[in-house]
Amino acid sequence: GHTTGPSLSNDKLYKFAYSAEVYVDQAKASLQKSAGYRISSGVDVNLLWRNPDNDDDQLIKITIRDVQVENVNERPSAKNIFKGKSTEKIIGKEYLEALQRPIVVELVRGKVKNFYSYQNEPGFTQNIKRGLASLFQLQLYSGAAPEVDISGKCNTTYHVRQNQVTKIKALDSCEIEKQGFTSHNQILDVSTKATSATTYVLEDSFIKSIKAEENYVFLLNSQRKTSAKIVSKQRLELKSAQAGPGLIAGKQVTSIIKTLDSSYVAMPLVAEPVKSECKKCPSLSEHWQSIREHMYPEKLSKAEAARSFLSFVQNIRKATKEEILQIIRSENKELLLQIVDAVTSAQTPESLEAILEFLDFKDASTSDLQERFLYACGFASHPSEMLLKSLTDKFKGDIANEEIRETLVIVMGALIRKLCDREGCKLPAVVETKRLILNRLEKAKKDDNVRMYLLALKNALIPEALPLLMKYAESEEGSISNLATTAIQRYDPSFLTKEVKKTMNRIYHQNRKVHEKTVRTTAAAVILNSNPSYMEVKNILLSIGELPLEMNKYMLSMIQDILHFEMPSSKTIRQVLKDMRAHNYDRFSKMGSSSAYSGYITRGPDVSSTYSLDILYSGSGILRRSNVNIRIFDRNAELHASQVVIEAQGLESIIAATPDEGEENLDSFAGMSAILFDVQLRPVTFFQGYGDLMSKMLSATGDPVNVVKGLILLTDYSQEMQLQSGPRASAEFLGGLAIDISGGMEFSLWYRESKTNVKSRVAAFVAGNTEVDSFFIKTGMETTLEAETTFDFISTVQFSQYPFLVCIQMDRVESPFRRYVTKYESLPSGRRYTARRGKVGLLAGNEYPLHQENSNMCREVFSAKSDSSSNWF
C-alpha cells in the first residue's frame, strides 16, 4: 500500500555500490578526455524504525564504506596522481573516518523530513553524505512540486512510468545562498545553462538503481569557442539484500535517535558552504613583484600587461585593506597608475576603502591618479551603491583640480546608468545623485558648469533628463547646444517621445532660430534613427539643396549610408524616394567633400562589429567634425565600444574665408571627445581661442595628445555552484583590455593642408577558470585567449583648391592571437596532472573600405604629394 515513497523491508540490510564522478572540459568536448575524478564506495542501507501509526514515516540508516578515489578516465601510470596512494593518504585519516560514520534519514511520504549526522564533522564530508541522502528522496506519482535537497529548495518535476521514475530539477530555481556576479553588458558576459535529471528503477517499491546527472555549461558571449562545462554523475546500484538488524520499537523519532546515538543532531539537508584554504599561495606583495615588470606605461599595449592586470585583480579581491595600502604606498608614480586601475577594478569593500584612504582630492599634484581612479570606477563591471555614494560625497567636498571635479560628475552619471540597468534606479544613492545633477544643472550659470552636468547626463541617460536636454539643445549655442543634442542621440529610440522628435525637427529645419551645422546634422541623425514618419523623412530630403554647401553633401551621404547599410529607417526612405520632388538629379548631385559611411569590421556567428565614419567640413574646407564609431552587437544586445570625435570651429579667419551661416561668432577651438565602452570621457581641448591657436601652431610638434591610457576590466563573471554529489564548483571568466588611444591634429598654412590622426592600440586577454573543489582534490580547466592590434584613422585635407581634396584612411595592423586550454587535477601535496593545448595565429592587417569617392580622392592626394616632392626646383 506504499504509493508515495520508497519502502524498505523489515530486518533486511541492502548493499549498494555507489559512485560520484565529476568531469571538467570545453563545452563540446567528449567526456573521454576530460579532467576529473571518481569517488566510489559501498553503501549499506537498513530500516531502523517505522511509525506504528503511519507506514509512510520511516527512519533509515545509511553507511558509506570501502571508499576509493581514482581517475575518471584511464591514464598511464606516469600521469595518474593517485598512483601508489591509499584512500586514507588521499582523503586524510580523520576525513575518511568522518565519511564512514553512518547518517540517519527520516523519510515521510518519500521526502526527507530530517537529516541526522554528527555535529563536529568537516563540512565537506557532511556535503558528500547530504548528496547521497538526497538521492533517496522520491515520489511515486507524476507531478511538480518544490523539493528541498542538497541544492536548496528547487522546483522539481516527477514523471512515473511503471517501475521507472524520472526526476527533473530546475537548477536555476534553487533557493540557496549564492555568491558571484556578472558583467554589466550582455555582450561582455557569459551565458550559462544548467540541467539536472535523475532516473530511478524500482523493484518491489524499493530502489534497484539510480542514475543522476547534472550539467553546467558556460559560454563567453563574445567568443563562444571560449567555453567550459562541468558534468557531475552519481550512480547507486543494489548488489544484494541480506538479513539485517531488527527494528527499534518506539513511537517518537527523537527518542529512537537518542537510543541509537546521543551524538546525532538534526541538520539541514541543504549544503553548507565549504571553501578550502590555499596553503602555498603567494601574498599580494609577492604576486605584485612577479608581474611588476609588465605594468610599465610603455608596455600597456601588450597582451602580457592585460594578463598580469587580471591576475592582480583576482588577488586584490582576496586581500585586506592593509595589504592593498602597503603596495599602493610603496610603489613609484610610474607604476602607481596601473595599480590604481587594478585596485579600483577589484570592486571589493576593502579595495574601495583602501583607494579612498590613499587618494586626497584636495591635493592637485596627484590629479592623474585621481583621474585614473575615476575612469576605472566608470568602467566598473558590477558597481555597488556604496561606490556611487562615496563618489557623490567626494563631489560635495573640496576638490583642488577643476578637471577632476568635471571627471567625477561625468563618472557619477555612468554609474547611475549601470545601477539603473540592474534595476537599481530606486536605490537611495542613485535617487540622491540624480537629483543633485539635475538640480545643479538647472541652477548653473557658468558655461563650464553647464557642460559638466550635460556630460554627466550624456552618461546617465535617465528619461527625466530629456526635458532639460531639449531646452539646452534648442535655446543655447555652440558647444552647449551641440553637447545636449549628442546626449539625446545616445538614448534608446524607445525613450524619444513625440515632444523630443518635434524639438529635433525644429532644430534641423531652424524653425525658431539659426543653428550650427553640427547641431542640425545630429538632430537629423536622431530623427532618422528613431522610426521616422513618412513626412519627417520627406521634409529632410526636400531640405537637401537648400542647405549650406558641405551640409548638403553630408546629408546626402547620411541618407545613402542608411540605404546601403539597410538601417531600420531605410524602408521609409525608399518609399519617399518614389516621389520625384524628393528624388531627382538636382538634389542628388550636390558637390562637396563631407561624407558618412558604415561598414563591417567583423561578421561572426557570435558577435559582429561595425565601424561608421562621418566627416563634416565647413564651406571653406576646414574640418568641422570627424566622428569614428565602433559598435559590437549580437542578436539581443549592443555595445558602443568606442567613439572618437575631433571637432574644430572658428578657424576660417586663419585662411581669410567666410564662415557658414550661424557660425559667424564662434570662438576658435579644436578638441577631441571620446566614448569608450559606453562611457563618455571628459573631452580634451587642443586649443581654445585665437591666441592659444597661434602659439600652438608656432610650437606644434605634431605629437599626438593622449586621450585614454590604462587597463580596463571588461568581462567579469564569477559564480559558485553546489553540485548534487557534494563538492562545490566555481566558474570565473575575466576579460581585460590594455588600451592606449591618442589623437592629434596638424595644420599647415604653408602646404594648405590639415591632418587628423587617431591611433588606438589595444591588447585583450580573456581567462576562464572552471574548477571543482573537493577539498582533497581540485580538478578544473583554464582557458585563455589573447590578442593585440592597432587601429589607425587618418584624414588628410588639402584646401589649396575647391572642391578640396580629402582622403580618409582606416587601417588595422596585422594582429597576433593565441588561445590555450589547460586541464588539471591536483592534490594538496602538490602532485599535479596537466594537459595543455594551444593555437597561435595571425589575423591579417586590413584597410577598411569606405565609399568609392574617397578612394578616388586618396589617389589624387597621394599623387599630388609625390609630384610636389619631385618638382621642388
N, C-alpha and C positions, 0 to 999 in steps of 0.2 A: 504493500500500500504506500510505499515511499515514492511520491510523484514529484517532489520538489527539490530533492538534492541527493547526493551520493549516499549509499547505505552500506555500512560495514557489518560483517557477521561477527557475532559474539565469539570470544575465545579463539580468535584467529590472528596470526601475525602475517601481514602482507609484505613481501620482499620485492622492492623495486630497484631497477637500475636507473640512475639519474645522470644527466649531463647538461652542462650550461656552456655554450660556446659564444665567443664574440669574434667578429671579423671587421677589419677596417681597410678600406680601399677606395679607389676612384669610383664615381657613380656607376659607370657602365662596365666595370671590370668584373671578370668571373671570380667567384669566391675561392677558386683553387689556388690562386697566387696571393691571397690576402695575408696581411699580418693578423695575428690574433692568438687565442689560446683556448683550451678546453679544461673545465673542471669536471671530473666525473667521480661518481661515488655510488655506494649502495644507499638505499633509503628504506628503513623499517617503519611500517605504519600499523598501529593496532588501536582498537576501540577500548577506551578506558571506562566510559560511563555513558549510559543512555537515560534521558529523563523519563522516569516511570509514567509521567502524565503526558508526555509528548514525544513520540518516536522520532520526530524531526529535529530534536535538540540532542546533540551528541558531542562528547569530548574525545578527540583523537590525539594520540601521541605520535610525533614524527621524529625519527632519529637518523642523522646522517652518519655514515661510517665508511671506512676504506677510501679515503679521499685521494685522488690522483690529479696531478696538474701536468698538462702536455701541450705540444703544439697543436694548433687546429688543422694545419696542413703538414704533411710529411716533409721533413727537412733532412738533408745529410747531417751526420753527427757533428761535423765542424760548425754547422750553422744552428745547432739546437741548443738554446740557452739552458734548457732543463736537464741536459745530459749529465748523468752521474750525480744528480742531486735528488735526495729523498724529498718526499712531500713535506716532511717536518722542517727540512732545511729551507725549502722554498717559502712555505707559509709562515713558519716560526712556530715553536712548540706551544706557546700559550694560545695563539690563534687557532691552531689545529684542535687543541683541546676544547676551546670555546665552540668551534664549529660543530664538534661531535657531541656536544651536550644536547639532549632532546628538548624539543619545544612541545607545547600542548595548544591545540586549537579547538575552540568551541564553534561547531557548525550548527547554525539554526536555519532550517529550510535551505540548506546548501550554501549559505553565505557565512563568512567568518564574522562571528559576533565578538569574540575575544581571542587575543593572541598572547600566550603566556611564555615568558622566557626569563633568563637571569639578568638582573639589573646591570651589573658592572661589566658586562661583556663589551668588547670593542664594537663600535657602530658598524664596521664593515662586515663582521661575521653575522651580526643581527640582520643586516640587509640581505645577505645570501639566504638566511632562513626565512625572512619575510617573502622573498621571491619564490621560494619553494612552497610556503604555506598558501600564497596567493593562487597557485595552480589548483589547489583543492576546492576553490570556490567555483560553484557550478549550479546552474538551474536546469531542470529537465523539461522546460516548456519554452516555446519560442516567444520572443518579445524583447522590448528595450527597457532599460532601467539604469539609473545611476548606481555605480558599484564602487565601494572603497577597497583598494588593494595597495600594493607597494607603490604604484604610480600615482596615488592620490585618489580623489573622488572623480571618476570618469564616466562618461556616457557609454554604456555597453549594450550591445545587441546580441541576442542568442538566436541561433537557427537550429532546430532539432529535427533530425530525420532518423527514425528507427533507433538504432543503438549508437548514433553518431551526433555529437553536439559541436557546433562551431560558435566561438565567442569572438566578436569583433569589438575592439576597444578603440574609441575615438581619442587618440592621444592628445590632439590639440585642445580637447575639452577638459583635460585633467586639471583638477584644482590641487596644486602642490606649490610649495614655496619655490619660486623661480628666480634665478639670478641671470643677469645678462642685459644686453642692449642691442639695438640695430642701428644701421646708418640712417642719416637724415633723408637722403634721396634714394628712391627705389632703384634707380639705375646703378648706384654705387653699392647697393645692398646685396644680401644673399637670400635666395628663395629656398624654402625648406618643405619637405614632405615627410610625414611620419605615419606609419601604419603598424597595426598590431592585430594578429589573428591567432587563436588557439583552437586546436581540434582535439576533441575528446572521443575516444572509442570506449564504450561501456559494455560490461558483461555482468548479468545478474545485479543490475542497479549500482555496480561499483566500477571504478576506473580500471580499464585494461591498459590503455596507453594515452599519453598526452604529448602533443607536439605544439610548441608555441614559437612564434617568430615575430620579431619586431624589426622594423627597418626605418632608418633615418637617412634622408638624402639631403645634401647641401649643394647648391649651385650658385656660383658667383654670377649675378645677372649680366654683368658687362662682358663676361668671358666664361661661357658655360663649360668649356673644357677644364676650367679650374673648378673641380668638384670633389666631393667626398661622400662616402656612405658608411654607416655603422649598422651592422646586422647582429642581432642578438637572438640566439636559438636556445630553447630548453626542450629536453626530452625526458619523459618519465615512462618506464615500461615495466609492467608487472611480470616478475620472473617466477614467483611461486607463492602459494598461500599455505601456511602450515599451522599446527597447533600453537596457540599463544597463551598469554596470561589471561585470566578471567576478568570479568567486570568488577568495578568497585561499586558497592551499594551506597546509596545516599540520595537525598533529594536536592541539596543545594550545591551548585557548581563551586562556590568559594570553599566550602568545607572539603570537597573532593580534592581541589588543588592543594589545600593546606596539608591534607593527609599524604598526598603524593610527595610534595617537597615544599617546605615553608619558604624557600628562597624564591619561588616563582612569583613574578609580578605581571599584571596585565599591562600590555604595551600597545601603542598604536600600530596598525598594520602598515601605515604609510611610512615610506623610507625616511630615516633621519639623515640630514646632510653630513657627509663624511669627506674630508679632504686630506690627502696625505701630504706631509710636510716635505719640502725639498731640503735634503741634508747637505748636498755639496754645491748648492747654487752660489754663484759669486755675489758679493754685496753690490749695492748700487754704484759705489765709487770704483770698485774693481771692474765692473762692467763698463763704466764710462771710460776708464783708462784704455780698455781693449778696443773701443770704437772711436776714440777721440780724433785720431788722425784723419778719419773720413769726413769730419764735420767742419773742416775749414771752408770759408766762403768760396774760394776758388774751385772747390770740389763739389759744389752743390748741384751741378747738372749731371752728376754720375749716379748710376743705379746703386752703387755701394753706399752712398750718402742716404738714400731713401731706405735701404735695408737696415742700416745702423740706427736710423731715426726710429723705425718701427720697433726694433728690439729694445731700444732705450725707453720708448713709451710703455711697453709691456712691463719693464722692470720698475719704472716710476710708479706704476699702478699698485705695486706690492710694497712700496716704500713708505716710511713715516715722514712726517713734515720735517723733522730734524735732519734725516738723511738727505732729503732733497735740498734743504737750505745749505747744508755742508758743501755740496757740489756747486751750487749757484755762487756761493760766497768765495769759493777758492779758485774760480776759473777766470781767465783773461777775457777782455772785451770781445776779441775776435770770435771766440767760440761761444761766448755767453748768449749771443743772439739765437744760435741754434738750440742751446739748452732751454731758452725761454719758449721756443716753438714746441719742444718735446714736453716740457713740464705742463704747459697750458693744454696741450692736446691730450694729456693723460686724463683730465676731467674727473679726478677724484677729489673729495673734500680736502684731503691732505695736500694735494698738489696746488689747489687753488689758494689755500691758506698760506702755503709757503711762498708762492709767487707774489701774492698781495702784500705779504710782510716785507719782502725784498724790495719791491718797486716803490719808489717815492715819487708821486705825481707832482709834488711841489718842487722837484729838482729838474730844471730844464736840461741839465747836462746829460741825463740818461734817457732823453726823449726817444732815441732809436730803439732802446729796449722796451719802452712803454708801447711804442707803435707795433713792434713785433708781437708783444703780448696781446694787444687788442685785435690784430688781424687773426691771430691763432684762435681767439675767442669767437670771432666772426665765422671762422671755418669749422667751429666745433661740431662734431658728428652727432652728439646727443646732449645738447646743452641743458643745464639744470636751471630751475627757477633761482637757485642760490647765486649762480653766476650772473644772471641779469640783475638781481638785486644788488650784488656787490658793485657792478659797473655803474648802476644808477646812483648809488651812494657816492662813488668817486666823482661822478659828474656834478653832483651837488656841492662837492667840496672844492678846495683850491687846486687849480691845475696851472702849472707855470707856463707851459707851452700851448699857444692857441691852436696850433695844428693838431696836437694830441687831443685837445678838447673836441675838435671837429671829428677826428677819427673815432673818438669814444662814442659820440652820439650816433655816428653812422653805424657802428658795430652794434649798439643797442637796438637799432632798427632791424639789423639782420637777425638778432636773437629773438626779437618779438615774432618775426615771421616763422622761425624754426619752431618756437614753442607753440605758436598758433597752429602750425601744420600738424602738431601732435596732440591736438585737442586741449592745448594749454592756454587758450585765449582768455579764460576767466580766472587764471591764477592771479593772486593779489599783486605780485611783482609786475606781471605783464600789463594788468589794468593800470597800475600806477605809472609805468614808463610810457604807455601810450598817451595817457592824459598829460603827462609832463611835456612830451614832444609837441602834441597838438596845441596845448595852451601857450607854450613858449613861441611857437611859430606865429600864432595869431597876434601875439604882443610884440614880435620882433620888429625893430625899426631899421637896424643896420643891414645892408645887403648881405654882408658876410654871414650874419646870423641866420637870415632867411635861407641862404644857400645851404648852410649846415643842416638845418632841420628838414629841408626838402630832400637832401641826400639820405637822411635817416628814413624818411617816408618812402623813398625810392627802394630801400631795402625791406621795410616793414610790410608794404603792400596791404595795408589794412583798409577795408571798404570805407570806414568812417573818415578816411583822409581825402577821399575823392573830391568832395565839395571845395576844400581848401586848395587842392592841386589845380582844379579847374579855374579857380579865381586867379591864382598866380600865373597860370598858362595864358589866360586871356587878357589880363589887365596890365601885367608887367612887361618889361622889355629886356633885351639882351640875354645874359646867361640865366637869369631867374626864370624868365618865360620858357626858355629852352629846357632847363632842368625840370620844371614842372611837367612839361609835355612828355619828356622822355620817361619820367616817373609813371605817368599814365600809360605809356606804351608798354611798360613791364607787367601790367595787370593781366590776368587771365581774361579773355573776352567775355566770359560769363559775368564778370563784375561790372562791365561797362554798360551803364543804364542808357536810356534814351537821352537823358539830360547830358551825359558825358559826350555822346556822339553828336548832339546838337552843338555843343561847345566846340568840338573838333572841326565840325563843318564850318562854323562861323570863323574860326581861326584860319582855316585853309582858304576860304573864299573871301577873307578880310571884310566881313560884313560890318564889323564895328570899328576896327582900326587896322592900320597897316602893320604887318608882322614881318619878321625876318624870314629868309628862305629856309633856314634850318628848322625853325619852329613850324612853318607851313608844311614842309615835307614830312616831318614827324607826325603832324596831325593827319596828313593824308595816309601815312602808313598805319596809324591806329584805325582809321575808318576802314581801310581795305583789309585789315586783318581781323575785323570783328563782325563777320557776317553782314556785309553792307547790303543795303537795299538797291534795287534797280536804279532808282533816281539818284542815290548817292554816287554810284559808280558813273552814271551818265553825266552828272554835273562835274565830276572830276575830269572825265575825258573831254568834255566840252571846254574846260578851262585851258587845256593844253593849246598853246598858240597865243594865248593872251598873257602868259607868264613871263617873268624875266628870262633872258636868253638861255642861260645854263639850267634854270629850273625846268624849262620846257623839256630839255633833253633828259634831265634826271627823272621827271615824272613818266616820260615815255619808257625809259629803261625799267622803271619800277613795274609798270603795267606789263611790259614784255617778259620780265622775270617771273611775275606771278603766273603768267600763261605757260611759260616754258617749264617751270618747276611744279606745275599742277597744284598750286596752293589752293586752300578752300574757296577763296573768292573767284577763282578762275572761271567757274561756270557762269556766274553773274556777269563777269566782264565779257565773256563770249556772247552772251545774249545781247548786251548793249552794243557790241561791235557790229551787230547785224544792221544797226541804224547808220546810214551813210553820213549823217550830220556829225556823228561821233567818230566814225572810222573813215577817214579819207586821206589822200596823199598829202594835202597841205598840212594836216595835223601830224601825220606820222613820218614826215621827212625833215623834222627840225634838226638843225646842226647843233654841235656842242660836244664837249668832252666829258661831261658828267655821266655817271653810269651806275647801275645797280645789277648785281649778278649773284646767283646762288648755285652751288654745286655740291656733289657728294665728296667727302674725304674717304669714307669707307661705307660699304653696304654689306652688312653681315647678317647671319642668322640670329644673332643675339641682339646686338645694337648697331645702329647706323650713326654716322656723324656727318653733318653738313657744314659748309662754310658759306658765308654770304659776305659780300664786299660791296659797299656803295661809297661813291665819291661824288661830292658836290663842289663845284667851283663857282667863284664869283664871275661876273661878266668880263672882268679884267684879266682873268686867267690865273688868279691866285687861289690856292686851295682854301675852301671854306670848311669842309668837313670830310674826313675819311673814316670809315667805320668798318672794322673787320669783326665778324662774329663766328664763333664755332659752337655748334649745338650738338648734343648727343641725345638720341632718343631710342626707345623701344616701343613695343605695341601700346604700352599703358602710361609711359612717363617721359618727361623731357628734362634735360639738364642744360642750362646755359653755361657751357664750360668756360668760355672766355669772350670778352668783347674789348677791343682797344679802339678808342675814338680819339683821333687827333683833330683839334679844331683850331682855326685861325680866323681872325676878323680884323677889320680896320687897317689892312696893310696896303690899301690902294694908294695912299699918299706917297709911299716909297717909290712907286713906278709912275706917279702922276696920272693915275687912272681915275675914272669916275665910279664912286660906289653904286651898288644896286639900290633900287627902291627900298626904303625902310631901314637902310644900313648906313645912312649918311653920318650919323652921330656916334658910331661905335668906336670905342677906345681900342687902340692897337693891343692885340692879345693873341697868344698861341699857347695851347696846353694839351694835356692828354688826360683821358679818363678811362678807367678800366673796370670791367666786371670780371670776377674770377669765381667760378663755381657758384653762380647765383648771388654773389655778394658784391655789391658796388663798393669800390675802394675810394679813398679820398683822391680827388683829381690832382694832377701835378701841373704846375704852371711853368712854361718855358720862358715867357716874358710877359710883362704887363705894362702897357704904356709905351709911348714912342721913345722916351729916353732910355728905358730898360732895353727896348728892342735894339737901338743903335749900339749901346755898349756891348750887348751880347753878340751882335753881328760883327763888330770890330774885333772882339776877343774870341770869336767862335772857334772851337777846335773840331766841331763835328762829332765830338764824343757823345755816345748815347746817354740818356737820362734813365736811371734805374726806376722802373715802375713798381715791380714787386720781386722780392727775392726771399726765399725761405723754404721751409718744409711744411707740408700740409698733410694732415691725416684725412683721407677721403673715405675709404671703406673701413668700417669699424663695427664688426659683428661679433658678438660673444654670447653663447648660450650653453646652459648646462642641462643635461637630460638624465633622468633616473631610469636606468634600464630595469626591465622586469626581472632579470635574473639576479639583481643585487648591486652590481657596480655602478659608479657614476661615469657618465660620458660628457665630453665637452667639445664644442666646435668653436674655433676662433678664426676669423678672417680679418686681416688688416691690410689696407692698401694705402701706400704713401706716395707723395709726389715731392721731388726736389725740383724747385722751379726758379727760373731766372728770366724775367721779362724786362727788356729795356726798349726805349724808343727814342728817336731823335729826328730833328727837322733841320735841314741845311738849306741856306738861302744864298744864292749868288747873284748879285746885281750885275756883275761883270759878264757872266755867261747867260744872264736872264733865265736862271734855272732854279727850281726848288726840288728838294728830295726829302721824302719821309721814309724812315726805316723802322719797322717794329720787329725785334728779334725775340722769339720765345724759345728758350732752351728748357727741356723737360726730361726728367728721368723718373720712371714709375717703378714701383716694386710692390708686388702683392704677395702676402704669405698667408697660407691657410694651415692650421694645425688642428687635426681631429684626433681625439685621444679617449681611450677607455682606461680609467684609473682604478685598478683593483687592489690597491694598497701594496700587495706583494709582487705585482707585475703591472707594468704600463705597456700598452700597445697603441700604436697610432700611425698617423701619416702626416707628413709635412709636404705641402705643395707650394712652389714659389714660381713667380713669373716676373721677369724684369725687362725693361726696355728703355732706350734713350733716344731722343730725337730733337731736332731743331726745326722750327718754322720761321721762315723769313718772309716778311711782307714789305715790299719796296714799291713806292710810287715816285716816278720821276716826271717832272713837268717842265717843258721848255716854253716860255712865254715870250719868245722873241718875235713871234708872228701870230696871227689869228686865222683860223682856229688853232690854238696852241696844241703842242704835241704832249700827250700823256701816255706813259707806259706804266702799267701795274704788273708786278710780278709776285706770285705767291708760291714759295718753294718749301719742300720738306727734304732734309738731307737723308742719306742712307742711314737706316736705324738698326742697330743690333738688338736682338731679343733672345732671352734664354728662359727655358722652362725646365724645372726639376721636380721630380716626385720621389720622396724618401719614405719608405715604410720601415717601422721599427718595432722591436719587442725588447723590453729591458727589465732587469731585476734590480732591486735596491743595492745589491752587492756590486753593481757596476757592469755585470755581464750583459752584453747587448748584441742584438742581431739587427743589421740594417741592409736594406736593398734599395739602391738608388738608380733612377733612370733620368736621362735628360735630353733636351733638344735645344740646339743652338742654331740661330739663323740670322739672316739679314733681310730687313724689309727694304726694298729698293727705294731710292730717292724719287721724288716726284715734283714736277712743276704743274700746279693745278690750272686747268684750262679756265679762261674767262671768255667773254664774248669775242667774236671774230674781229670787231673793230679794234679792240685792244691789241690783238696780235699784230694787226697791220701797223698800228701806231708804234709798237715797240720796235718793229723793223726799221721804221723811219728814224726813231730816236737814236738807235744804236748805229745806224748807217751815217747819220749826221755827225755823231760823235767821232767815228773813225775818219770821216772826211776832214773834219776840222783839225784833227791831230796831224794828218799827213800834209795839209796845205798851210802850215804855220807861216812860211815865208812867201 
